[in-house]
Amino acid sequence: MVPNSQKMNLSFNVEVKKNPSAEELSTKDVVQGVISISQIKESGKFDVLSTKTVSSSSLGKIKIVNKYSKNQALVKTTQLQATNGVIVRTTDSVVVPAGGSVEVGVIPKDPAQFSDIEAGQLKIIKLSPDLQNKIYGINSDVLTNKPHEIKLLAASDINRAKEDLTKKAIEEAKKQLGLKEGDPVSLKLASFKTDKKVGDSASVFNLEAVFKVNDLQLDQAQLLDLMNRKVESLNLKGLAIGDINAKDIKYSITDTDVDGSILIKIDYTLNTALTGDNEALKTENFIGKTAEEVQNYLNQTGLVKSAEVHISPYWAKTLPKQKDKIKIIIQPQ
């Protein structure tokens, strides 16, 4: 029979110290190492995918722009007129700062006579003519009183943007640290901010994020020695252990102590294959079985890639009933 390679996912915690003693290295789960911490900033503009159907009483929001040298207060129900003559009213009182802008909701002045307003500029009716060109409204989307869908920023949109920036930050960290493809990166989102709040009506939003990058330098020889000791302590009778590939080792930082030591979690995959003393290969398991029964049994264990069953003499239909007359040969993969 040819054995299947079995993968075991294992993990354990390790304390990383700058100057561990020889006794700590030989008796405890300790390796020598240091950590350096840096920051990476990423930002981007993202589409809002979340939508909501709004009632006919709501037209949405417009932006009031103030290019005048003084702040401008606008009371609730301030009237603005579109180029097609349709008038809307504001739903709240606002103060538009000089040189700035604010957003405010609007509703139809006369719902029965209202018709859609295409994107464009809105004139504030009661302002003096010389101010109407300096203080005005802008609607970037069509204003309609028909039930319609609008885009609202949701937590899911922000989370999606975070994931995108995290991927960019990981690639940047690899570049800065000179890491190769497949090398692990310990990176954590430290802070973020958006230019809009959850629930705001918007088709796009900006997200800025700061990531903390931990560059952990470990003594690889000490780590492999510790991992081999860990494997030796496992009850793996009946399994042959393959070599541990250092490139397959993943780690994550779980804690940092005030004395400078670091606690990390090691995750790795151990390759194993069955040996002749495996419980599944006891000759008692095959006594009196037909070749088909043996094949079915081996398939069920999942330990064997392929197997051939030879029964002698040729006219015999089952394996012997004496276990010492059954021979099992394991071939290398």
Secondary structure, DSSP 4 states (H G I P E B T S, - for coil): -EEPPEEEEEEEEEEEESS--HHHHHHSSEEEEEEEEEEEEEEEEEE---EEEE-TT---EEEEEE-SSS-EEE-TT-EEE-TTS-EEEESS-EEE-TT-EEEEEEEESSGGG---B-SEEEEETTS-HHHHTTEEEEESS-B--S-EEEEB--HHHHHHHHHHHHHHHHHHHHHHHTPPTT---EEEEEEEEESS-TT-B-SEEEEEEEEEEEEEEE-HHHHHHHHHHHHHTS--TTEEEPPPPGGG-EEEEEEE-TTS-EEEEEEEEEEEEE-TT-GGG-GGGTTT-BHHHHHHHHHHHT-EEE-----SSTT--B--SSGGG----PPP-
